[in-house]
Amino acid sequence: MNISQTIDHTLLRATATEAEIKAICEEAIAYQFKTVCVPTCYVPIAADLLEGTDIGITTVVGFPLGNETAATKAFQAKEAVVNGASDIDTVINIGALKDEKYDYVQFDIEEVVKAAKAADPKTIVKVIIETCYLTKEEIIKATEIVMAAGADFVKTSTGFGTGGATLEDVKLMKQTAGNQIQVKASGGISDAETANAMIEAGATRLGVSKSIAIVTGQKVTDDGSY
């Protein structure tokens, strides 16, 4: 597998500037990453910069807490796709999952899926379950709900929680998902060894900011940025 084509080259820091967005788009072209992952306000800029390339644009919805209303998330998703996003990464309502309001959690995801795919049927929807806050049983249940809601991927983390992707959680998500949906690992992946281990565990997409280090085999210090 070409590891570059598993990478959503990510910049979601609150301090991200237009110049930095331009830089990661240029890096994505140079290294042929699968997508760039940028805040929603920068989707139109990324779309202009990446026009004519095969590189997609991922953006985030209900990020990073997941506790907006379903209608708000659906609006965000539709607007992002209209503006040029190819992939939507949405955060589940974590509190609702903890309250065992499973029907609402599924509805919340379904509204995003429906809005995104109505804007463009080719849109890929990934659902962040924020594994650092969940028990193993909750990870299984959340993955099952994501499948039932019609999303394309279940994703480990926002990168803003108390922890990121772990091999154990990725394996559990893959075991639960089987071949029905794919798994995206994100948060704390900063070198090639960890990235390859996540892929071996079952992830087919990686959300990383240390993308160049991963594809070139460099060793970097993880400063927690995303």
N, C-alpha and C positions, 0 to 999 in steps of 0.2 A: 504493500500500500504506500502511495506517495503521501507522506505525512503532511506536506503543505496543503493538500486537498482535504485534510481533516480539520483545518484550523480556521476558526472565526477570529481574525486579528482584531483585538479588542482594546478600545479606549473609552471607558465610561466614568472616568474621574470627574468630579464636580468642577474641577478647574480646567478641564479640557478646552483648548482654544481652537479657533478655526485653522490656524497654522498647523497645529498638531494633528487635526483631522486630515488635512491635506497630506501631511507627512505619512500617516499610516496608510492612506490610499496609495501613495507612491510606493510604499514598502510592499503592499499587497500585490501591486502590479509586478514589482521586481521579483518577488518570491512566489508569485502565483498561489496566494492563499485562497481558500474557498470563498470567504466573505470578509468584509470588515464589519465590526460590531461597534456602532456609534449611538450616542443619545439621539432621541427622536428629532430634536431641533436641527441636527446636522445631516439628516437623511437627504434633503434636497442637494446640499453641497456635495456629499459623497456620490450621489447619483450623477451629478454633472462631471465630477472628476473621473468616475469609472465608466462613463458612457463609452460603448464600443468594446468593452472588455468582457470577459466571462466571469468576472468577480462579482459576487452578490453583495447585498447590503443587509446586514442584520441590525435590528434595533430592538429596544426593550419596552415592555408594556407593564404597567403596575409595578414599576421597579423603584427601589429594591424591596419594599415591604409587602406588596401584594394585597393590601387591604383597601384599595379603592373599590368603588362599586363596579359591578359587571358592566353596566352601561358605559362608565368612564373608560374602562379597559377596551371595550369594543370600539369606542370612538377613536381612541389612541391607535388601535390596530389598523382601522380603516384608513385614517389619515396618513399613517406611516406608509402603507402600501401604495396609496395614491401618490405619495411624494417620492416613491421609488424603492421602498424596502422590498426585498425578496424573502426575507425571513423575519418572523416575529418571535421573540423570546418573552413569554409572559410569566409572571409570578403567581402561583396559586394563592388563594386566601388561606394562609397558614393557620390563623385562629379558627376558621371554620372547620378545617380538617381536625384540629385538636378538639373541637367541640363535637366531632363526629357528625357534622352537618354535611354528609357526603353528597347529597343531592344538590346542595348549593355549590359545593366545590366543583362538581361536574358542570353545572349550569354556567358558572363563572368562566370556565374554560371553553365551553361550547359557544358562548357568546363571542369570544375572541376568535375562535376558529371560523365561525360563521361570517363574522365581519371581514376578517382578513381574506378568506377565500372568495367572498362575494366581490371584493375589490379586484382580486386576481386569483383564479383557481390554482395557479401554480405556487402560491405562497406556501412556504414551509413554516409551520407553527411548532415551536419548542416550548415546553412547559417546565418552568423551574419549580422544583418542590422544596428547595432549601433543606437539604438532608441534615445539616448540622443541628437543626431544631427538632428532628423527628426520631422516633424509635424505629427499630427495624420493622416492626409491624406496620407502623405508619408509612414507612417508605414503600412497602409492598402495596398497601392500600392506595396510596397516592398514585403509584405507577398504574395500578389497575384502573383508577378513575381517569387518568390521562388517556389511557387506551380507549376507554368507553366514550370519552368526549370527542374522539376523532382527530386528535393532534398527531403530529408526525414524529416528534421526539419527546422524551422525558429527560430533563436536565438536572444536574445535581444542585447547582449553587448559583447565587448572584455574584459571589466574590466579596460581598459586603456583610455577610453573616459572621458567626463566631468560628466558622471553619469552612473549608472548601471540599473538593472532591477527595474521596478516599477509595482505594481499590476495593475494599469490602463493600462499600455502598454501590459502586458501579457494577460489581459482579451481581449483587442482589437485584438491582434494577434490571440488568440484562436477563437474569434468570426469570424474573417476573414478566418482562416484556416479550421474551422470546424473539420471534421474527415479526411480530405485529407492528411494533414501532421501534425506533432507534434510540440510542442513549448518547447524550452529550455530557461530557465531564468538564467542569470549570471550577476555577478557584484554586490557587496554590500550585498550579502546574507551571514550572519555570525551567525545566531542562528536558533534554531528549529522553533520558532514561525514564523519568516519570511519565512523559507523554506516551512513550511506547508501551509502558506498563498499563496505562489507562486503555489504550487500544486493545491490548491483549486481553484485558478484563471485559471488553465488550463495547467500549465507546467507539462510535464512528465519527464523532465530531468533538472538537476540543475548543473551549473558550479560553484564550490565553492572551496576555499582553506581552509576554516574553517570547513571542513567536519566532523572531529572527534567531535568538539564542537556541531555540529548540531545533530549527531546521539546519543550523550550522554547527551544532554540537558544542556551543560555548557554555561555559559555566558562569552563572550570574547569581548575584545576591538578591533574593526575593524581598523587595521592599514593601510588599503588600499592595502595590498600585494595581489598578485594573481599569 
